[in-house]
Amino acid sequence: MPADLAVIGLGPYGLPLAQAAVAAGIPTIGFATGPEAGSLSPAELRRMRSTGFRPGTDPAQLGRVRTAVICAPTPRGADGGIDLGQVEGAARTLAERLRPHTTVILESPVLPGTTDGFLRPLLEEGSGLRAGRDFHLAYSPSRVDPGNRDRNPANTPKVIGGLTPACTESAAAFYGRLTDKVVRARGLREAETVQLLETNYRHVNIALVNEMAVLCHELGVDLWDVVRCAETKPFGFQAFRPGPGVGGHGLPQDLTGHATRTLRMVELAQQVNHRMPEYVVRRAATLLNEHGKSARGARVLLLGVTYKPDIADLQGTPAREIAVRLTELGASVSFHDPYVHAWSVLDRPVPRADALYEAVSDADLTILLQHHRTYDLQGLSVKAQLLLDTRGAAPTGAAHRL
């Protein structure tokens, strides 16, 4: 059966899209663009194959689809900006096979102006076709929340912005097969800036509550109780909770070098969030000292090293820097995570604790970095000599909170 859809990039953005498409009955072919964080397990691949998904093996297959969505990762480059290398590779591969009347959509996180100023020339030069005349071109911000069981592509509104009104309508017709609600932006730049605003909103609010966590500790105030009470306000407040840092694939962007002014609030938020791993390590060293132990030679167990609960994704996890800083202090660091069976930091493997309760009991300090559902924090807090809870998940009084 010929595929209607090609998803280029099967990482955190492309894989959920491909899964939603096959669930909607759309024959889909998927192409990887590099080492994919969201690679399919054999069981998942068999299940998707049975409903119309095929892994792409020949780029010529791109010339036979009606819709192509580029979901290539855009990691932070060496200069701190967005690395568009995988998007460029995907665009060049697609352009060589692009046929008239195809709808091309970019979902990768990019700065405003990228779809028109970067992607469009690649597609036009490689294909000899004109966007807006010979093929449709649009942008749609990816709205993926890994591990969220309540939100999926079907019940998450999709924003669409096209090069022309016809481009917008073509992309909207495609996404209308996947989701309950399609929201039309005025154009490409507006849709791209939606991604920018949503990502920065998350980082700025996490930074605010992280600063509150430090302040509340100094004041002897239980921040988690403060947030619990504040979130009862039915207007003007959305609850965010502190943590050891911010990870994930959606990087905050301050537009440096791309606009006449930067987003100062985003710059400050990045500074605050980047300091959290160091703060966690300072709290850990202080706790050990208060209990007559030194960080040097202490056995420290890290619980949960992924960037979000109940997923295996390590992208941008603050656990990495925390492990490095603890090791520099002379601590003996090990970890446990039900989703991660091998973990290396600075090219050195970190010992994994297989017997969880025994490891917690043996450790001089246990630090909860990620609250996976499988963790019984009541039982673990009883076993732990010292427990530092960076997620506010342990029962009140059972652990030292961030």
C-alpha positions in Angstrom: 0.0 0.0 0.0 1.5 3.4 -0.9 2.0 5.8 2.0 0.0 9.1 2.2 2.4 10.6 4.8 6.1 10.7 5.2 7.4 11.7 8.7 11.1 12.7 8.5 12.6 12.5 11.9 11.4 9.8 14.4 12.6 11.4 17.6 10.5 13.2 20.2 8.4 15.1 17.7 8.1 12.8 14.7 7.4 9.5 16.5 4.2 10.7 18.3 3.0 12.2 14.9 3.6 8.9 13.1 1.8 7.0 15.8 -1.2 9.4 15.7 -1.3 9.1 11.9 -1.4 5.3 11.8 -4.0 5.3 14.6 -6.1 7.6 12.3 -5.7 5.1 9.5 -3.2 7.1 7.4 -0.6 4.9 5.7 2.7 6.4 7.0 6.3 6.0 6.2 9.0 7.2 8.7 12.6 8.2 8.0 15.1 8.7 10.8 17.4 11.7 10.5 20.0 10.7 13.1 20.3 9.0 16.5 16.7 9.1 17.6 15.8 9.5 21.3 12.4 8.1 20.6 13.4 4.9 18.7 10.8 2.2 18.5 11.0 -1.0 20.4 10.5 -4.2 18.3 7.0 -4.6 19.9 6.0 -1.0 19.1 7.3 -1.4 15.5 5.3 -4.6 15.0 2.2 -2.9 16.4 2.6 0.2 14.1 3.4 -2.0 11.1 0.0 -3.8 11.5 -1.8 -0.4 11.3 0.0 1.0 8.2 3.4 2.3 9.3 6.6 1.4 7.4 10.2 2.4 8.2 11.6 4.3 5.2 14.5 2.5 3.5 14.6 4.3 0.1 14.4 8.1 -0.2 12.6 7.6 -3.5 9.5 6.7 -1.5 9.3 10.4 -0.5 8.2 11.2 -4.1 5.0 9.2 -3.7 3.4 10.9 -0.6 0.9 13.6 -0.4 2.2 15.1 2.8 5.7 15.3 4.2 6.3 16.5 7.7 9.9 17.4 8.8 10.3 16.7 12.5 14.1 16.6 12.7 15.6 17.6 16.1 17.2 21.0 16.4 19.6 20.7 19.3 21.7 23.5 20.7 24.8 24.1 18.6 28.3 24.8 19.8 27.7 28.5 19.5 24.6 28.2 21.7 22.1 28.7 18.8 19.8 26.2 17.1 21.6 23.6 15.0 19.6 23.2 11.8 21.8 20.5 10.4 19.3 17.7 10.5 16.5 19.9 9.2 18.8 20.9 6.3 19.6 17.2 5.5 15.9 16.3 5.6 15.0 19.2 3.3 17.7 18.4 0.7 16.7 14.7 0.7 13.0 15.6 0.3 13.6 18.3 -2.3 15.2 15.9 -4.8 12.0 13.9 -4.8 9.4 16.6 -4.2 6.5 16.5 -6.6 3.8 19.1 -7.4 0.9 19.4 -5.1 2.7 17.9 -2.1 2.1 19.5 1.3 5.4 20.1 3.2 5.1 21.0 6.9 7.9 21.8 9.4 7.3 20.8 13.0 10.9 21.1 14.4 11.4 23.9 17.0 12.9 26.8 15.1 13.2 30.6 15.3 10.7 32.8 13.5 11.5 33.2 9.9 13.2 29.8 9.5 10.5 28.1 7.4 10.5 30.9 4.8 14.1 32.0 5.0 15.9 28.7 5.4 13.6 25.7 4.5 11.8 27.3 1.5 15.0 28.0 -0.5 16.3 24.5 0.1 13.1 23.0 -1.2 12.8 25.3 -4.2 16.4 25.0 -5.3 16.5 21.2 -4.9 13.1 20.6 -6.7 12.8 23.4 -9.2 9.3 23.9 -7.8 7.8 27.1 -6.3 6.4 27.1 -2.7 2.8 28.4 -2.7 2.4 27.8 -6.4 3.6 24.2 -7.1 3.6 22.8 -3.5 2.2 23.8 -0.2 4.5 24.9 2.7 3.4 25.4 6.3 4.7 25.4 9.9 3.0 23.7 12.9 4.6 23.9 16.4 5.0 20.4 17.9 2.9 20.0 21.1 4.3 16.9 22.6 4.3 16.2 26.3 6.1 12.9 26.8 4.7 10.7 29.6 1.4 12.6 29.7 -1.3 10.0 29.6 -4.1 12.6 29.4 -2.8 14.5 26.4 -2.2 13.1 23.0 -2.3 14.4 19.4 -6.0 13.6 19.1 -7.1 15.9 22.0 -4.4 18.6 21.6 -5.3 21.6 19.4 -2.9 22.0 16.4 -1.7 25.4 15.3 -1.1 25.8 11.5 0.5 28.7 9.6 1.1 28.6 5.9 3.0 30.5 3.3 -0.3 31.3 1.6 -3.9 30.9 2.7 -4.1 27.8 0.4 -1.0 26.4 2.1 -2.7 26.9 5.5 -5.8 25.2 4.4 -4.0 22.2 2.9 -2.0 21.7 6.2 -5.2 22.2 8.2 -7.0 19.5 6.1 -4.2 17.1 7.0 -4.1 17.8 10.7 -7.9 17.7 10.8 -7.6 14.0 10.3 -5.5 13.7 13.5 -6.9 16.1 16.0 -10.2 17.5 17.3 -9.3 21.1 16.7 -7.1 23.0 14.2 -6.2 26.6 14.9 -5.1 28.8 12.0 -2.4 31.3 12.5 -2.0 34.3 10.2 1.1 32.9 8.6 4.4 31.1 9.0 6.1 33.5 11.4 3.1 33.6 13.7 3.0 29.8 13.9 6.8 29.7 14.5 6.5 32.3 17.3 3.8 30.2 19.0 6.4 27.6 19.5 8.8 30.2 20.9 6.2 31.6 23.3 5.1 28.2 24.6 8.6 27.0 25.2 9.7 30.2 26.9 6.6 30.3 29.0 7.5 27.0 30.5 11.1 27.9 31.2 10.3 31.3 32.7 7.7 29.9 35.1 9.9 27.1 36.1 12.7 29.6 36.8 10.3 31.6 39.0 9.3 28.7 41.1 12.9 27.5 41.3 13.9 30.9 42.7 11.0 30.6 45.1 12.3 27.2 46.3 15.7 28.7 47.2 14.1 31.7 49.0 11.5 29.5 50.8 14.3 27.2 52.1 16.1 30.2 53.6 12.9 31.4 55.2 11.9 28.0 56.5 8.7 28.0 54.4 7.2 24.9 52.8 7.0 25.9 49.1 5.1 22.8 48.1 2.3 23.8 50.6 2.4 27.3 49.2 1.9 26.0 45.6 -0.8 23.6 46.8 -2.7 26.5 48.2 -2.0 29.0 45.4 -3.3 26.6 42.7 -6.8 26.7 44.2 -7.1 30.2 42.7 -9.4 29.8 39.8 -7.9 32.6 37.7 -4.6 34.2 37.0 -2.4 31.4 38.3 -1.0 28.1 36.8 0.9 25.8 39.1 4.6 25.1 38.3 6.8 23.1 40.7 10.5 23.4 41.3 13.1 20.7 40.5 16.8 20.1 40.1 16.9 21.8 36.7 15.2 21.8 33.3 15.7 19.2 30.6 14.0 18.1 27.5 14.1 19.0 23.8 12.3 22.3 23.8 15.2 24.8 24.3 14.4 28.3 25.5 15.3 31.0 23.0 16.1 34.6 23.6 16.4 35.5 19.9 20.0 36.7 20.3 21.4 37.5 16.9 18.0 37.2 15.3 16.3 40.4 16.4 17.1 43.9 17.4 16.5 43.1 21.1 16.7 40.0 23.3 14.1 38.6 25.6 15.7 39.6 29.0 13.2 37.5 31.0 14.3 34.4 29.1 18.0 35.1 29.6 17.4 35.5 33.4 15.3 32.3 33.4 18.1 30.3 31.8 20.5 31.6 34.4 18.3 30.6 37.2 17.5 27.1 35.8 21.1 26.5 35.0 22.1 27.1 38.6 19.7 24.5 40.0 22.0 21.5 39.7 24.7 23.4 41.6 22.2 24.3 44.3 21.1 20.7 44.7 24.7 19.6 45.2 25.2 22.4 47.8 22.2 21.2 49.6 23.4 17.7 49.5 26.8 18.6 50.9 25.2 20.7 53.6 22.9 17.8 54.6 25.8 15.4 54.8 27.8 17.9 57.0 24.8 18.4 59.3 24.8 14.7 59.9 28.5 14.4 60.6 29.6 13.2 57.1 31.7 14.7 54.4 30.8 14.8 50.7 34.2 13.3 50.1 33.9 9.5 50.2 30.1 9.7 50.8 27.9 7.1 49.0 25.3 9.1 47.1 22.4 7.4 45.2 20.5 9.3 42.5 16.9 8.2 42.0 15.5 8.9 38.6 17.9 10.4 36.1 15.6 11.0 33.1 14.4 14.6 32.4 10.7 13.7 32.9 8.9 11.0 34.9 7.9 7.6 33.4 9.9 8.0 30.2 13.4 6.9 29.2 14.5 10.2 27.7 17.8 11.6 29.1 17.9 14.7 26.8 19.1 17.7 28.8 18.6 15.9 32.2 20.1 17.9 35.1 21.1 14.6 36.7 24.2 14.6 34.5 25.6 17.9 35.9 24.6 16.8 39.5 26.5 13.5 39.1 29.6 15.4 37.7 29.6 18.0 40.6 29.1 15.3 43.3 32.0 13.3 41.8 34.2 16.4 41.8 33.5 16.7 45.5 34.8 13.2 46.0 31.5 11.4 46.4 30.9 7.9 45.2 27.9 8.2 42.9 25.5 5.5 41.8 22.0 5.6 40.3 18.7 3.8 40.0 16.1 4.4 37.3 13.5 1.8 36.1 13.8 3.2 32.5 17.6 3.5 32.3 19.7 0.4 32.5 23.0 1.9 31.6 24.2 5.5 32.1 27.5 7.2 31.4 28.6 10.7 32.5 31.7 12.2 30.9 32.2 8.9 29.1 32.4 7.0 32.3 29.7 4.5 33.3 27.8 5.3 36.5 27.2 2.2 38.6 23.5 1.2 38.5 21.9 -0.1 41.7 19.9 -3.2 40.9 18.6 -3.9 44.4 16.8 -0.6 45.1 16.0 -0.9 48.7 19.3 -2.3 49.6 21.1 0.5 47.8 18.9 3.2 49.5 19.7 1.6 52.9 23.5 1.6 52.1 23.7 5.1 50.7 24.8 7.9 53.0 22.5 10.2 51.0 19.7 9.4 48.5 18.6 12.2 46.1 15.3 11.9 44.4 15.7 13.7 41.1 12.8 12.2 39.2 9.6 10.8 40.7 8.7 7.8 38.6 5.4 6.1 39.4 7.1 2.9 40.4 8.9 4.5 43.3 7.2 3.9 46.7 8.5 7.0 48.5 7.0 6.0 51.8 8.9 2.8 51.8 12.1 4.3 50.4 12.1 7.2 53.0 12.0 4.6 55.8 15.0 2.8 54.3 17.1 5.9 53.5 19.6 7.2 55.9 19.1 10.7 54.4 16.7 11.6 51.6 16.8 14.8 49.7 13.6 15.2 47.7 13.9 17.7 44.8 10.4 17.0 43.6 8.3 17.4 46.7 6.9 13.9 46.2 7.8 12.2 49.5 5.4 12.3 52.4 5.7 15.5 54.6 8.4 15.0 57.2 9.8 11.9 55.5 12.5 13.7 53.6 14.4 17.0 53.3 12.8 19.0 50.5 14.6 21.1 48.0 
